[in-house]
Amino acid sequence: MSAGRYSQAQAKFADSTTHGAGCELILVEGDSAARSVVAVRDARTQAVLPLQGKPLNAWRADAAKVRDNILYRQVAQALGLPDAILSEPANGPQAMRFERVVLLFDPDADGIHITALMLLYFARWLPELLERGQVWVVRPPMFTLTDAATGEIVQAYSPAHRDALRASMGGDVQCHRHLGLGSLPPELLRRTCVDPRTRQCRRAGKEDVDAVLASLMPG
């Protein structure tokens, strides 16, 4: 599917120039993050789709509600799937325009929640993607620490990680809190979040969905 078939509400989709093996669709939150990621992506293999607003909890929603949801329709259309819900295996991941879906959201409470809701959508309505290891989650850095004496620069991915690094570095350590993907310097964003060779990225699996269900819908 070409970007030209998108509605006006979907006009911010930045497609890649090639599709299939080795290509990926990166999902981000909002236009600011999308602009930053588009600026440092590999346009040949990486497409970027900004999601507007908090996703519907698709785990609890019925099929009609999911099909009518513009956010999930956008994701399915970008992937080249005929529907936001896969009712037949023949319509499955083998028909996708991308080998991977990459979830890249801010490392704050909102970003973690959006990641969780997207995992529930894939688990409930596009389960083959998870089963085939085609859904990935990137962990963006929360902090950059700089050793004032040596100039050493390291990234921390949680407050606990920051504290451990600060203790191990000792001395005068400057700490900068990143406010979101849009606040990351371009080279840092490319290296830690976008470049498949250097970013912190892992396959999502059943254990991730189980953890989300236990957190959002205990009991």
C-alpha positions as CSV (number, residue, x, y, z in Angstrom):
1,M,0.0,0.0,0.0
2,S,1.3,3.4,-0.9
3,A,1.2,6.5,1.3
4,G,-1.0,8.1,-1.3
5,R,-3.9,5.9,-0.3
6,Y,-4.0,7.3,3.2
7,S,-6.8,9.7,4.3
8,Q,-6.0,13.3,5.4
9,A,-5.9,12.1,9.0
10,Q,-3.1,9.7,8.0
11,A,-1.0,12.1,5.9
12,K,1.9,12.1,8.4
13,F,2.8,8.5,7.6
14,A,6.4,8.4,6.3
15,D,6.7,5.2,4.2
16,S,10.0,3.5,3.3
17,T,11.2,3.2,-0.2
18,T,11.4,-0.6,-0.1
19,H,9.3,-3.3,1.6
20,G,9.5,-6.9,2.8
21,A,12.5,-8.6,4.4
22,G,14.7,-6.4,6.4
23,C,12.1,-3.5,6.5
24,E,10.2,-2.3,9.5
25,L,7.4,-0.1,10.6
26,I,8.3,2.1,13.6
27,L,5.3,3.3,15.6
28,V,5.8,6.5,17.7
29,E,3.6,8.9,19.7
30,G,2.7,12.1,17.9
31,D,4.1,14.3,15.2
32,S,7.0,15.7,17.1
33,A,8.5,12.2,17.8
34,A,7.8,11.2,14.2
35,R,9.7,14.2,12.8
36,S,12.7,13.4,15.0
37,V,12.7,9.7,14.0
38,V,12.2,10.4,10.3
39,A,15.2,12.8,10.3
40,V,17.5,10.0,11.4
41,R,16.0,6.8,10.0
42,D,17.1,4.8,7.0
43,A,14.4,5.8,4.5
44,R,15.1,2.7,2.4
45,T,14.0,0.2,5.1
46,Q,12.3,2.1,7.9
47,A,8.8,3.6,7.8
48,V,7.4,5.8,10.6
49,L,3.8,6.1,11.7
50,P,2.8,8.6,14.4
51,L,-0.1,7.5,16.6
52,Q,-2.4,10.3,17.8
53,G,-3.8,9.9,21.3
54,K,-4.0,6.9,23.7
55,P,-4.9,3.6,22.0
56,L,-8.2,1.9,22.7
57,N,-7.9,-1.1,25.1
58,A,-8.4,-3.6,22.3
59,W,-8.2,-6.5,24.7
60,R,-11.7,-5.7,26.1
61,A,-13.2,-4.2,23.0
62,D,-15.3,-6.1,20.5
63,A,-14.4,-6.7,16.9
64,A,-16.6,-3.9,15.5
65,K,-15.1,-1.4,17.9
66,V,-11.6,-2.3,16.9
67,R,-12.4,-2.2,13.2
68,D,-13.9,1.2,13.6
69,N,-10.9,2.6,15.5
70,I,-8.9,4.9,13.3
71,L,-5.6,4.3,15.1
72,Y,-5.8,0.5,14.6
73,R,-7.0,1.0,11.0
74,Q,-3.9,3.1,10.3
75,V,-1.6,0.5,11.8
76,A,-3.2,-2.3,9.7
77,Q,-3.2,-0.2,6.5
78,A,0.5,0.8,7.0
79,L,1.3,-2.9,7.4
80,G,-0.6,-3.7,4.2
81,L,-3.1,-5.9,6.0
82,P,-6.7,-5.9,4.8
83,D,-8.2,-5.4,8.2
84,A,-7.3,-4.4,11.8
85,I,-8.4,-7.9,12.8
86,L,-7.0,-11.1,11.3
87,S,-9.9,-13.6,11.0
88,E,-8.1,-15.9,8.5
89,P,-4.5,-17.1,8.7
90,A,-4.2,-16.4,4.9
91,N,-4.4,-12.7,5.7
92,G,-1.5,-13.0,8.1
93,P,2.0,-11.7,8.5
94,Q,3.2,-13.3,5.3
95,A,1.2,-10.6,3.5
96,M,2.8,-7.7,5.5
97,R,4.8,-4.9,3.8
98,F,7.3,-5.0,6.7
99,E,9.2,-7.8,8.4
100,R,8.9,-6.1,11.8
101,V,6.7,-3.7,13.8
102,V,8.8,-1.6,16.2
103,L,7.2,0.1,19.2
104,L,9.2,3.2,20.0
105,F,7.5,5.4,22.7
106,D,8.8,7.8,25.4
107,P,10.2,6.1,28.5
108,D,7.6,7.9,30.7
109,A,4.3,6.7,32.2
110,D,2.4,7.6,29.1
111,G,4.8,5.9,26.8
112,I,4.9,2.7,28.9
113,H,1.1,2.7,28.9
114,I,0.9,3.1,25.1
115,T,3.4,0.3,24.6
116,A,1.2,-1.9,26.9
117,L,-2.0,-1.1,25.0
118,M,-0.3,-1.8,21.6
119,L,0.9,-5.2,22.9
120,L,-2.6,-6.0,23.9
121,Y,-3.9,-5.1,20.5
122,F,-1.4,-7.3,18.7
123,A,-2.0,-10.2,21.2
124,R,-5.8,-10.1,20.9
125,W,-6.3,-9.3,17.2
126,L,-3.1,-9.9,15.3
127,P,-1.6,-12.7,17.4
128,E,0.4,-14.2,14.6
129,L,2.7,-11.2,14.6
130,L,3.7,-11.9,18.2
131,E,3.9,-15.6,17.7
132,R,6.3,-15.1,14.8
133,G,8.5,-12.7,16.7
134,Q,7.6,-9.7,14.4
135,V,6.8,-7.2,17.2
136,W,9.7,-5.5,18.8
137,V,10.0,-2.9,21.6
138,V,12.8,-0.3,21.8
139,R,13.9,1.1,25.2
140,P,14.9,4.7,24.8
141,P,17.3,6.3,27.3
142,M,15.9,8.3,30.2
143,F,19.1,10.1,31.3
144,T,22.5,11.0,30.0
145,L,25.3,11.1,32.6
146,T,28.5,13.0,32.0
147,D,31.7,12.6,34.2
148,A,32.9,16.1,34.6
149,A,36.5,15.0,35.2
150,T,36.9,12.5,32.3
151,G,34.2,13.5,29.9
152,E,32.8,10.0,29.9
153,I,29.2,10.0,28.7
154,V,26.8,7.1,29.3
155,Q,23.0,6.6,29.0
156,A,20.7,5.4,31.8
157,Y,17.4,3.6,31.1
158,S,15.7,4.0,34.4
159,P,16.1,5.9,37.7
160,A,17.6,2.9,39.3
161,H,20.1,2.5,36.4
162,R,21.0,6.2,36.7
163,D,21.7,5.9,40.4
164,A,23.9,2.8,39.9
165,L,25.9,4.5,37.2
166,R,26.3,7.6,39.2
167,A,27.6,5.6,42.1
168,S,30.0,3.7,40.0
169,M,31.3,6.8,38.2
170,G,31.9,8.7,41.4
171,G,33.1,12.3,41.6
172,D,31.2,15.1,39.8
173,V,28.6,13.6,37.6
174,Q,26.2,15.7,35.6
175,C,22.8,14.2,34.8
176,H,20.4,15.3,32.1
177,R,16.8,14.0,32.0
178,H,15.4,13.5,28.5
179,L,11.9,14.7,28.2
180,G,11.0,12.5,25.2
181,L,12.2,11.3,21.9
182,G,11.9,14.8,20.5
183,S,14.4,16.1,23.1
184,L,17.1,13.6,22.2
185,P,20.0,14.9,20.1
186,P,19.7,13.4,16.6
187,E,22.8,11.3,16.8
188,L,21.8,9.9,20.2
189,L,18.3,9.2,18.9
190,R,19.7,7.4,15.9
191,R,22.2,5.3,17.9
192,T,20.0,4.4,20.9
193,C,16.6,4.1,19.3
194,V,16.6,3.9,15.5
195,D,19.7,2.1,14.2
196,P,19.0,-1.7,14.4
197,R,22.7,-2.3,14.9
198,T,23.1,-0.2,18.1
199,R,19.6,0.4,19.6
200,Q,18.3,-1.4,22.7
201,C,15.5,-3.5,21.1
202,R,14.0,-6.8,22.0
203,R,11.3,-9.1,20.6
204,A,8.0,-8.9,22.5
205,G,6.5,-12.2,23.5
206,K,3.8,-13.9,25.5
207,E,5.5,-13.1,28.8
208,D,5.2,-9.4,28.0
209,V,1.5,-9.7,27.3
210,D,1.0,-11.7,30.5
211,A,2.8,-8.9,32.5
212,V,0.6,-6.2,30.9
213,L,-2.5,-8.2,31.7
214,A,-1.4,-8.7,35.3
215,S,-0.7,-4.9,35.6
216,L,-3.6,-3.4,33.8
217,M,-6.3,-6.0,34.5
218,P,-5.3,-7.9,37.7
219,G,-7.5,-10.8,38.7
